[in-house]
Amino acid sequence: MNPTLESGVLPDWSTYGVVAASAVLAAALLLAAGAFSVALLLILTVLVAMVVTYTWSRRVEGPRRAKDRLVTLAIVAAFGLALIPLLSLIFEVAKRGIPGLSIEFLTESARGQIGGGGAAHALVGTLVITGVAALISIPVGLMAAIYLTEYGGGRLGRALTFFVDVMTGIPSIVAGLFAYALFALFLGPGIRLGVMGSVALSVLMIPIVIRTSEEVLKIVPNHLREASYALGTPKWRTITKVVLPTAFAGLITGMMIAVARIIGETAPLLVTTGVVDSINSNPFSGRMQNLAVYAYSEYRTPGVFKQASYDRAWAAALTLIVIVMVLNLVARLIYRRYRTEIR
Amino acid sequence: MEARADTTTNAGQLLAAASGGRRQWGDRIFSNFSVAAAVTILALLAGVAAFLLIQAAPAITASSSELPGGKSLIDYIAPLAFGTVLAATIAVILAVPLAVAVALFISHIAPRRLLLPLGYMVDLLAAIPSIVYGLWGIFVLGPAAVGPMRWLEEKLGFIPFFEGPASVTGRTMLVAGLVLTVMILPIVSAVAREVFSQTPRKLQEGALALGATRWEMLRMTVLPFGKSSIISGAMLGLGRALGETMAVTIILSVSGVVTFNLISQANPSTIAANIALDFPESTGLAINTLIASGLVLFAITLVTNLAARAIIARQNIQ
């Protein structure tokens, strides 16, 4: 049949109808073969739906439309396939993490606890290490971004842009080795300190801060700067009183996303901050536990009660995911609520 | 952007000229601070390379009998580098087609009101800590993959990749590769989505106006336009997969072999996983050796990322 103007079009319900019918058919086939499983059902449903859609559409609408429908279905199926790990991950972390969560988990350390105790020491460590990393990275990163957008140009600017790209690609474990190499050179081998972890995380965080801040500062319109100059305002006052306030919401959002990106880092801390059972809130003295390494070591070296250790590892993973999600959500809310409308 | 920087600098100079040729002290301090920040970052990066070299030097100069395992440094690192590249390659091969589909779905197929939540979900996938992926891989995906891997061994065992004997724990190269796939998917698809949605509207609408179906429009305008961004996104994902540590450390059961067999119990380790496993218990020259292997990893990811940036830069010029 030629795809002329008079040629037919599949009814509106065809997509959903075909998928539903395919699901039923696939279920029947699998039950008949005696090999029913959810995964197989989904795969077979998609395959059957693709074949049915293509043949039906080809007869009614012609080969080009049929191919369009086939590819659309394939893309939607691929998207669904990509979502499965995310849904499974969130579901499993919630399911396995909740049994290990308790008041004790959040308030007690593991010092002298035969049954394992809590993760308060890890929670404190995560906050201290990440906080110090943010204290190092945010001023340096923000000033560098200001340099790039406001003073910009020149060989230093080009070199900085290039090397920030290079820094973005540093593997996290290499950042950890760098911090170890740096401190071991001055304080002797085998050294483990909270601040070493912060230095390692800063190497990972600074490029993120620069990238996001640069993006935000770039969209501050130039006429605002020029209006300020026209009033005789010096450049540094223009930056601190006009440019930064205009970009404020975006900057805060960028910082929070940068913190969310590094708060769950494990590898660099494994080689710099060590493993310890008691609460230590001083980054300049002794080993310091953190949530990600805690989850890893509870999995790697489970205590006497294996399942309880695994529960604690999952609880730590759940806590981390919740922190990351909250940081991301709050960042988005701040951006929506406080961003400056730029026309 | 260059032009904008120029106008502001000019304005600054005019202003300086107007105030008697001198810049205010506040201006000087502030600009010095920002230059200092820029220089600090360059120094930091130079420091990363320098300190790693200093700490790796003893292992590079030591004779092979002093090194762990009594092998030369190259013999020590080569199998690890092989495992690193193998795991990352699996991830990129699986992730790129999927990422292109996800990007096309979000940029051109999904209903408009789904855009924000979908974008958020992909971002979230990128923000989940790698330790969580590792736990998910060993406790959920690994056990679930045992059945399919046995099936692969039975039906496709003649292909060297699926030679078997299939692992009964799921701690295999294939599972590690799958977890890396999930981890780099958001990166690759974010780069692709960005460029897909910048395809000039007139091209797309022109194609549709000439009677192209949506797929023909995508294939003739959007995909050619985004081709180099797909490649550079894939390279960025490769860089990420090469350096990924915790997921591989947790999942892979390693034995130092060099093999393409993806589903057996004996797997090559990766550089990053090997460091994470051995570093906490190592002393002396063993530490220097691990740092030397980290330097190799740094070099591999550096080359990959620079290649990706070069492709992006070339595209921007066009």
Chai-1 contact restraints between the chains, C-beta under 6 A:
chainA,res_idxA,chainB,res_idxB,connection_type,confidence,min_distance_angstrom,max_distance_angstrom,comment,restraint_id
A,R64,B,T213,contact,1.0,0.0,6.0,A-B,restraint_1
A,R65,B,T213,contact,1.0,0.0,6.0,A-B,restraint_2
A,D68,B,T213,contact,1.0,0.0,6.0,A-B,restraint_3
A,D68,B,R214,contact,1.0,0.0,6.0,A-B,restraint_4
A,D68,B,W215,contact,1.0,0.0,6.0,A-B,restraint_5
A,V71,B,W215,contact,1.0,0.0,6.0,A-B,restraint_6
A,I75,B,A101,contact,1.0,0.0,6.0,A-B,restraint_7
A,I75,B,L104,contact,1.0,0.0,6.0,A-B,restraint_8
A,I75,B,F105,contact,1.0,0.0,6.0,A-B,restraint_9
A,I75,B,I109,contact,1.0,0.0,6.0,A-B,restraint_10
A,A78,B,L98,contact,1.0,0.0,6.0,A-B,restraint_11
A,A78,B,A101,contact,1.0,0.0,6.0,A-B,restraint_12
A,F79,B,V102,contact,1.0,0.0,6.0,A-B,restraint_13
A,F79,B,F105,contact,1.0,0.0,6.0,A-B,restraint_14
A,A82,B,L98,contact,1.0,0.0,6.0,A-B,restraint_15
A,A82,B,V102,contact,1.0,0.0,6.0,A-B,restraint_16
A,A82,B,L185,contact,1.0,0.0,6.0,A-B,restraint_17
A,P85,B,V182,contact,1.0,0.0,6.0,A-B,restraint_18
A,L86,B,L125,contact,1.0,0.0,6.0,A-B,restraint_19
A,L89,B,W136,contact,1.0,0.0,6.0,A-B,restraint_20
A,E92,B,V140,contact,1.0,0.0,6.0,A-B,restraint_21
A,V140,B,A37,contact,1.0,0.0,6.0,A-B,restraint_22
A,V140,B,T40,contact,1.0,0.0,6.0,A-B,restraint_23
A,M143,B,F33,contact,1.0,0.0,6.0,A-B,restraint_24
A,M143,B,S34,contact,1.0,0.0,6.0,A-B,restraint_25
A,M143,B,A37,contact,1.0,0.0,6.0,A-B,restraint_26
A,A144,B,A37,contact,1.0,0.0,6.0,A-B,restraint_27
A,A144,B,A38,contact,1.0,0.0,6.0,A-B,restraint_28
A,A144,B,I41,contact,1.0,0.0,6.0,A-B,restraint_29
A,I146,B,S34,contact,1.0,0.0,6.0,A-B,restraint_30
A,Y147,B,S34,contact,1.0,0.0,6.0,A-B,restraint_31
A,Y147,B,A38,contact,1.0,0.0,6.0,A-B,restraint_32
A,Y151,B,S31,contact,1.0,0.0,6.0,A-B,restraint_33
A,Y151,B,S34,contact,1.0,0.0,6.0,A-B,restraint_34
A,G152,B,A5,contact,1.0,0.0,6.0,A-B,restraint_35
A,G153,B,A5,contact,1.0,0.0,6.0,A-B,restraint_36
A,L156,B,A38,contact,1.0,0.0,6.0,A-B,restraint_37
A,L160,B,A38,contact,1.0,0.0,6.0,A-B,restraint_38
A,F163,B,L42,contact,1.0,0.0,6.0,A-B,restraint_39
A,F163,B,L45,contact,1.0,0.0,6.0,A-B,restraint_40
A,D165,B,R309,contact,1.0,0.0,6.0,A-B,restraint_41
A,M167,B,L45,contact,1.0,0.0,6.0,A-B,restraint_42
A,G169,B,G239,contact,1.0,0.0,6.0,A-B,restraint_43
A,G169,B,T301,contact,1.0,0.0,6.0,A-B,restraint_44
A,G169,B,N305,contact,1.0,0.0,6.0,A-B,restraint_45
A,P171,B,G243,contact,1.0,0.0,6.0,A-B,restraint_46
A,P171,B,L297,contact,1.0,0.0,6.0,A-B,restraint_47
A,P171,B,T301,contact,1.0,0.0,6.0,A-B,restraint_48
A,I173,B,T245,contact,1.0,0.0,6.0,A-B,restraint_49
A,I173,B,A272,contact,1.0,0.0,6.0,A-B,restraint_50
A,I173,B,I275,contact,1.0,0.0,6.0,A-B,restraint_51
A,V174,B,G294,contact,1.0,0.0,6.0,A-B,restraint_52
A,V174,B,F298,contact,1.0,0.0,6.0,A-B,restraint_53
A,L177,B,I291,contact,1.0,0.0,6.0,A-B,restraint_54
A,L177,B,G294,contact,1.0,0.0,6.0,A-B,restraint_55
A,F178,B,V48,contact,1.0,0.0,6.0,A-B,restraint_56
A,F178,B,F51,contact,1.0,0.0,6.0,A-B,restraint_57
A,A181,B,F51,contact,1.0,0.0,6.0,A-B,restraint_58
A,A181,B,L52,contact,1.0,0.0,6.0,A-B,restraint_59
A,A181,B,Q55,contact,1.0,0.0,6.0,A-B,restraint_60
A,L182,B,F51,contact,1.0,0.0,6.0,A-B,restraint_61
A,N222,B,R4,contact,1.0,0.0,6.0,A-B,restraint_62
A,R225,B,T8,contact,1.0,0.0,6.0,A-B,restraint_63
A,Y229,B,A11,contact,1.0,0.0,6.0,A-B,restraint_64
A,Y229,B,L15,contact,1.0,0.0,6.0,A-B,restraint_65
A,P234,B,Q24,contact,1.0,0.0,6.0,A-B,restraint_66
A,P234,B,D27,contact,1.0,0.0,6.0,A-B,restraint_67
A,K235,B,G12,contact,1.0,0.0,6.0,A-B,restraint_68
A,K235,B,D27,contact,1.0,0.0,6.0,A-B,restraint_69
A,W236,B,G26,contact,1.0,0.0,6.0,A-B,restraint_70
A,W236,B,D27,contact,1.0,0.0,6.0,A-B,restraint_71
A,W236,B,F30,contact,1.0,0.0,6.0,A-B,restraint_72
A,A260,B,A127,contact,1.0,0.0,6.0,A-B,restraint_73
A,G264,B,P129,contact,1.0,0.0,6.0,A-B,restraint_74
A,T266,B,I131,contact,1.0,0.0,6.0,A-B,restraint_75
A,T266,B,M246,contact,1.0,0.0,6.0,A-B,restraint_76
A,A267,B,T245,contact,1.0,0.0,6.0,A-B,restraint_77
A,A267,B,M246,contact,1.0,0.0,6.0,A-B,restraint_78
A,A267,B,A276,contact,1.0,0.0,6.0,A-B,restraint_79
A,L270,B,A276,contact,1.0,0.0,6.0,A-B,restraint_80
A,V271,B,F279,contact,1.0,0.0,6.0,A-B,restraint_81
A,A292,B,P129,contact,1.0,0.0,6.0,A-B,restraint_82
A,A292,B,I131,contact,1.0,0.0,6.0,A-B,restraint_83
A,A295,B,I131,contact,1.0,0.0,6.0,A-B,restraint_84
A,Y296,B,I131,contact,1.0,0.0,6.0,A-B,restraint_85
A,A317,B,V132,contact,1.0,0.0,6.0,A-B,restraint_86
A,A317,B,L135,contact,1.0,0.0,6.0,A-B,restraint_87
A,L320,B,P129,contact,1.0,0.0,6.0,A-B,restraint_88
A,V324,B,A127,contact,1.0,0.0,6.0,A-B,restraint_89
